[in-house]
Amino acid sequence: MRVKTPAIVNRRTALLAAACCLPGAAAFAQEPRFPSRPVRLISPFPVGSGPDAVARLVADKLARAWGQPVAVENRPGGNGFIAINAFKRGATDGHDLIHLENVHLTAYPYLFKRLPFDGNRDFELIAPLFKTYFFITTSANSKYRDVADLVADAKANPGGLSYGSWSVGNPAHLGSALFETMTGTEMQHVVYKETSQLYSGVANGELTFALGTSATAGALYRAGKLKFLAIAAPRRLAAYKDVPTVAEAGGPAGFEVSGWTAFAAPRGVSPAVLEKIRRDVAKALSEQDVRDKLAALGYEPFSATPSEFARHISAESSRFAEVIKKVGAHLD
């Protein structure tokens, strides 16, 4: 039998210690397995909405990849603050994630005098999920043939036309306010409790128009109750090739309104955990059934590196800041 001498034992101990000092070895030794328990994805979107459908599909992909349940917990209402407050009270190691809307990061800091969160302090952005552009919708029976007709009527009747949204400060509201400033018109803003009521209001003539996406207004459009005058996008959408851009329909050039959502983790989560989540979310979004679901909802894939995403957020924040300042919209 060969006996280990103290010199051999000490040499092996020294080698192991040295190995732990190699680049990445310490992180490997200290980094816990993720996820080690079920993951909670907190969402401000209601069950059955387009963003909720996408989040649940991605969550299912992540659960399969991670071998742990990923439960979507819907906390709608309160401009998303209910969901955000629940997220801030949760786990800080990546086992609690949140689904954010673009306005939470790019518009609300300018719209609200006080916010229950700080985008830079509370969130570590993982990745955007999708982007969606907004249509200018009117009743199918409206007299407007195109955006030029709508603008002409608004100029001829200051304050006589109306547009709607489901709250103050969402893309439909701020986009419509931007439309006012770009066309030099004045219209009334009407707030509805739910998107279904909003677009029904447009369809039955209660409202002159509203900005809506394929996911929110598409069903009434396909039923022949809404008319899409134009798409507020830089180009026509493949699924709606017959719908012109706002500029093509006689509206202001460069008028664009879009929304997007993103997953985020708590600020300070381990870089290794953050990178794993980011990588696995990207893989889920690349799978064909997810891409098919996005297309069915009228959403476009939105992929960006962390630096590209940061630049996108900065540019959008500047646009929202300008619009909010022009229309004088502020909330407590």
C-alpha positions in Angstrom: 0.0 0.0 0.0 1.3 3.4 -0.9 1.2 5.9 1.9 0.7 9.7 1.2 3.5 11.6 2.8 2.8 15.0 4.3 4.8 16.5 1.5 2.6 15.0 -1.1 -0.6 16.0 0.7 0.7 19.6 1.1 1.6 19.8 -2.5 -1.8 18.6 -3.7 -3.5 21.1 -1.3 -1.4 23.8 -2.7 -2.3 22.8 -6.3 -6.0 22.8 -5.4 -5.7 26.2 -3.8 -3.9 27.6 -6.9 -6.6 26.1 -9.2 -9.3 28.0 -7.2 -7.4 31.2 -8.0 -7.6 30.6 -11.8 -9.9 33.0 -13.7 -13.5 31.9 -13.3 -12.7 29.2 -10.8 -13.7 31.2 -7.7 -16.9 32.3 -9.4 -17.6 28.7 -10.3 -17.0 27.5 -6.7 -19.1 30.3 -5.2 -22.0 30.5 -7.7 -25.0 28.6 -6.6 -27.0 26.5 -9.1 -29.7 28.6 -10.7 -32.6 28.2 -10.5 -32.6 26.1 -7.2 -36.3 26.5 -6.7 -39.4 27.7 -8.6 -39.2 31.1 -10.3 -41.9 33.7 -10.2 -42.5 36.1 -13.1 -44.6 39.0 -11.9 -46.6 40.7 -14.6 -48.6 44.0 -14.7 -50.6 42.7 -17.7 -54.0 41.1 -17.3 -54.5 37.4 -18.0 -55.4 36.8 -21.6 -53.7 39.9 -23.0 -51.2 39.7 -25.8 -48.2 40.4 -23.5 -49.4 37.8 -21.1 -49.7 35.2 -23.8 -46.1 35.8 -24.9 -44.8 35.8 -21.3 -46.5 32.5 -20.5 -45.1 30.9 -23.6 -41.6 32.0 -22.8 -42.0 31.1 -19.2 -43.0 27.5 -20.3 -39.8 27.4 -22.4 -37.7 28.5 -19.4 -39.3 26.0 -17.1 -38.4 23.1 -19.5 -34.8 24.4 -19.8 -34.4 24.9 -16.1 -36.2 22.0 -14.6 -38.1 24.3 -12.3 -41.6 25.8 -12.5 -41.7 29.4 -13.8 -45.1 30.8 -12.6 -46.5 33.9 -14.2 -48.2 36.0 -11.4 -50.5 38.6 -12.9 -50.8 41.8 -10.8 -52.6 44.3 -13.2 -53.7 47.8 -12.3 -52.2 50.9 -10.8 -50.1 51.8 -13.8 -48.1 48.6 -13.1 -47.1 49.8 -9.7 -48.9 46.9 -8.0 -46.7 44.4 -9.8 -43.6 46.5 -9.3 -44.1 46.8 -5.6 -44.6 43.0 -5.3 -41.4 42.5 -7.3 -39.5 44.8 -5.0 -40.6 42.8 -1.9 -39.5 39.5 -3.5 -36.3 37.6 -3.9 -33.2 39.4 -5.0 -31.3 36.5 -6.4 -33.1 36.1 -9.7 -35.9 33.8 -8.5 -38.3 36.7 -8.8 -38.4 38.4 -12.2 -40.8 41.1 -13.6 -42.3 41.8 -17.0 -42.2 45.6 -17.7 -43.8 47.8 -20.3 -41.7 50.4 -22.1 -43.5 53.3 -20.5 -42.4 52.2 -17.1 -38.8 53.0 -18.0 -39.1 55.7 -20.7 -42.2 57.8 -19.9 -43.2 57.4 -16.3 -40.0 59.1 -14.9 -41.2 62.3 -16.7 -44.9 61.9 -16.2 -45.1 61.1 -12.4 -43.9 63.6 -9.8 -43.2 60.6 -7.5 -42.6 57.0 -8.5 -42.5 53.9 -6.3 -39.5 52.7 -8.1 -36.2 53.9 -9.7 -35.4 52.3 -13.0 -31.7 52.6 -12.6 -31.7 51.4 -8.9 -34.4 48.6 -9.0 -34.1 46.8 -12.3 -31.4 44.8 -14.1 -32.8 44.6 -17.6 -32.6 41.1 -19.2 -34.0 41.4 -22.7 -36.8 42.9 -24.7 -39.4 40.4 -25.9 -41.2 42.1 -28.8 -42.2 45.4 -30.3 -45.6 46.4 -31.6 -46.7 49.4 -33.7 -49.9 51.3 -33.3 -52.6 51.9 -35.9 -54.8 55.0 -36.1 -58.3 53.3 -35.7 -61.7 54.8 -36.4 -65.2 53.4 -36.8 -65.7 51.4 -39.9 -68.6 53.8 -40.6 -66.6 57.0 -40.1 -66.4 59.6 -42.8 -62.6 59.6 -42.8 -60.9 58.0 -45.8 -57.4 58.7 -44.6 -55.3 60.6 -42.0 -55.4 63.8 -44.1 -59.2 63.8 -43.7 -58.9 63.3 -39.9 -56.4 66.2 -39.6 -58.5 68.5 -41.7 -61.6 67.9 -39.6 -59.6 68.4 -36.4 -58.3 71.7 -37.6 -61.7 72.8 -38.7 -63.2 71.9 -35.3 -60.7 72.7 -32.5 -61.6 70.6 -29.4 -64.4 68.9 -31.2 -62.8 65.6 -31.9 -61.8 63.0 -29.3 -59.3 60.2 -28.9 -59.1 57.6 -26.2 -56.8 55.4 -24.2 -57.0 53.0 -21.2 -55.0 55.2 -18.8 -52.9 58.4 -18.7 -49.3 57.9 -19.8 -49.5 54.8 -22.0 -48.3 54.8 -25.6 -51.9 55.3 -26.9 -52.3 58.4 -24.9 -48.8 59.9 -25.4 -48.8 58.9 -29.0 -52.1 60.7 -29.6 -50.8 63.7 -27.8 -47.8 63.7 -30.1 -50.2 63.5 -33.1 -51.9 66.6 -31.8 -48.6 68.5 -31.5 -47.3 67.3 -34.9 -50.5 68.3 -36.7 -51.2 71.5 -34.8 -54.6 70.4 -33.7 -56.5 70.3 -30.3 -58.6 67.2 -29.4 -60.2 65.8 -26.2 -58.6 62.9 -24.4 -61.1 60.3 -22.9 -59.9 57.6 -20.6 -61.6 54.2 -20.5 -61.1 51.5 -17.8 -60.4 48.7 -20.2 -59.1 48.3 -23.8 -62.2 46.3 -24.8 -64.4 49.3 -23.8 -62.0 51.7 -25.5 -62.1 50.1 -29.0 -65.8 49.4 -28.7 -66.2 53.1 -28.0 -64.4 53.8 -31.3 -66.4 51.2 -33.2 -69.8 52.7 -32.1 -68.7 56.3 -32.7 -68.3 57.5 -29.1 -64.7 58.4 -29.9 -63.3 59.9 -33.1 -60.2 57.7 -33.0 -57.8 55.8 -30.9 -54.4 54.3 -31.4 -54.4 50.5 -31.2 -52.3 47.5 -31.9 -53.2 44.4 -33.8 -53.5 42.6 -30.5 -55.9 45.1 -29.0 -57.9 46.3 -32.0 -57.4 43.6 -34.5 -60.4 41.5 -33.6 -62.8 44.4 -34.2 -60.9 45.3 -37.4 -61.3 41.8 -38.7 -65.0 41.8 -37.7 -65.4 44.9 -39.9 -66.3 47.2 -37.0 -63.0 49.3 -37.1 -61.1 50.9 -39.9 -57.3 51.2 -39.8 -56.5 54.6 -41.4 -52.7 54.1 -41.1 -49.9 52.4 -39.2 -47.6 54.7 -37.1 -44.5 52.9 -38.2 -41.6 53.5 -40.5 -42.9 51.0 -43.0 -46.0 49.0 -43.8 -46.5 45.8 -41.8 -46.3 42.4 -43.6 -49.6 41.3 -42.1 -51.4 44.5 -43.1 -49.9 45.4 -46.4 -53.0 47.3 -47.5 -52.7 49.7 -44.5 -50.5 52.7 -45.4 -48.1 54.4 -43.1 -49.2 57.7 -41.5 -47.1 59.7 -44.0 -48.5 57.8 -46.9 -52.0 58.5 -45.7 -51.5 62.3 -45.6 -50.3 62.6 -42.0 -47.1 64.0 -40.5 -43.9 62.4 -41.7 -41.9 60.6 -39.0 -44.9 60.0 -36.8 -44.2 56.6 -35.0 -45.8 55.0 -32.0 -44.6 51.7 -30.7 -44.7 49.7 -27.5 -42.4 46.9 -26.2 -42.0 44.8 -23.2 -39.0 43.4 -21.4 -38.1 41.0 -18.6 -36.0 42.4 -15.7 -34.3 41.0 -12.6 -33.5 42.9 -9.4 -30.5 45.2 -9.5 -27.5 43.5 -8.1 -28.4 39.9 -9.1 -25.3 37.8 -9.9 -23.8 38.6 -13.3 -23.6 34.8 -14.0 -27.3 34.3 -13.1 -28.2 37.4 -15.2 -26.3 36.1 -18.2 -27.9 32.6 -17.9 -31.4 34.1 -17.8 -30.6 36.4 -20.7 -29.2 33.5 -22.8 -32.1 31.2 -22.1 -34.7 33.9 -22.8 -33.0 34.6 -26.1 -33.1 30.9 -27.0 -36.8 30.8 -26.1 -37.6 33.8 -28.3 -35.8 32.2 -31.2 -38.0 29.1 -31.3 -40.5 28.9 -34.1 -43.7 28.5 -32.1 -42.8 31.7 -30.1 -42.1 33.6 -33.3 -45.4 32.3 -34.8 -47.3 33.5 -31.7 -45.7 36.9 -32.0 -46.7 37.1 -35.7 -50.3 36.0 -34.8 -50.5 38.8 -32.3 -49.1 41.4 -34.8 -45.9 41.7 -32.8 -42.4 41.9 -34.2 -39.3 40.2 -32.6 -37.2 42.7 -30.8 -33.7 41.5 -30.1 -30.9 43.8 -28.9 -27.6 43.5 -27.0 -27.5 45.2 -23.6 -25.7 48.2 -25.0 -28.1 48.5 -28.0 -31.1 48.2 -25.7 -29.7 50.9 -23.4 -29.3 53.2 -26.4 -32.9 52.5 -27.5 -34.2 53.3 -24.1 -32.3 56.5 -23.9 -33.6 57.7 -27.3 -37.2 56.8 -26.5 -36.9 58.5 -23.1 -35.9 61.7 -24.8 -38.9 61.5 -27.1 -41.4 60.9 -24.3 -39.8 63.7 -22.2 -40.4 66.1 -25.0 -44.0 65.1 -25.6 -44.9 65.2 -21.9 -43.4 68.6 -21.6 -45.3 69.9 -24.6 -48.7 68.6 -23.5 -48.0 69.5 -19.9 -49.1 66.0 -18.6 -48.1 65.3 -15.0 -49.4 63.0 -12.4 -48.9 62.7 -8.7 
